[in-house]
Each structure stands twice: as structure tokens, then as C-alpha cells.
Amino acid sequence: MLLELDDTIIDRTGLTPDELRLELALQLYRDEKISMGQGGRLSGLGVIRFQQELGKRRIYIHFTEEELQHDIDALEHYRQP
């Protein structure tokens, strides 16, 4: 999908198109509408740099119960001799 915005709207924000993409991705992530991977793609930064940007802005990282259980299971697997 291609999203087109009127240039006057972009100009009024005072942001460059890249900055606007980042702000959109951050807000959608903050609202739990997109994943970190999707935020990385939407922002054009990639996942690692997007995650760093989240940290700089003190936006917490979403972590579901399923992801937590997966990490716990992995840690238990490595803990066993």
C-alpha cells in the first residue's frame, strides 16, 4: 500500500519525510498497533536502530506472556546440565 500525504501537511509538521515516517512508526508501536519488526520496516531504520530509538525516547518494549514464556523455557533449557 502506498500512502500519499499532501505536501502542505508534511510541511506543516516541520518534519522531513523520513522523520515523519519514524514518528508514525513510533506512535503506532506505542499504541501497540504494530510490532517492533514492522516499526523497523515502516521507519526505514531496521529493527536494531528502531529499538535504539525506542530506548532514546523511553518507549517501553512490548513483551507478551507468550514471548516471556518462550524466554523462560529457553533459559531453563540452558540451565540444565
ChimeraX attribute file (.defattr): number of C-alpha atoms within 10 A of each C-alpha:
attribute: neighborCount
match mode: 1-to-1
recipient: residues
	/A:1	3
	/A:2	4
	/A:3	4
	/A:4	6
	/A:5	9
	/A:6	7
	/A:7	9
	/A:8	8
	/A:9	10
	/A:10	13
	/A:11	11
	/A:12	8
	/A:13	11
	/A:14	10
	/A:15	13
	/A:16	11
	/A:17	14
	/A:18	13
	/A:19	13
	/A:20	15
	/A:21	18
	/A:22	21
	/A:23	16
	/A:24	15
	/A:25	24
	/A:26	24
	/A:27	15
	/A:28	17
	/A:29	22
	/A:30	18
	/A:31	9
	/A:32	12
	/A:33	12
	/A:34	16
	/A:35	16
	/A:36	23
	/A:37	15
	/A:38	17
	/A:39	26
	/A:40	22
	/A:41	16
	/A:42	21
	/A:43	21
	/A:44	15
	/A:45	17
	/A:46	15
	/A:47	18
	/A:48	12
	/A:49	13
	/A:50	23
	/A:51	20
	/A:52	13
	/A:53	16
	/A:54	17
	/A:55	12
	/A:56	9
	/A:57	10
	/A:58	9
	/A:59	15
	/A:60	11
	/A:61	14
	/A:62	12
	/A:63	8
	/A:64	9
	/A:65	9
	/A:66	9
	/A:67	11
	/A:68	11
	/A:69	11
	/A:70	12
	/A:71	12
	/A:72	11
	/A:73	12
	/A:74	11
	/A:75	11
	/A:76	10
	/A:77	10
	/A:78	8
	/A:79	8
	/A:80	6
	/A:81	4
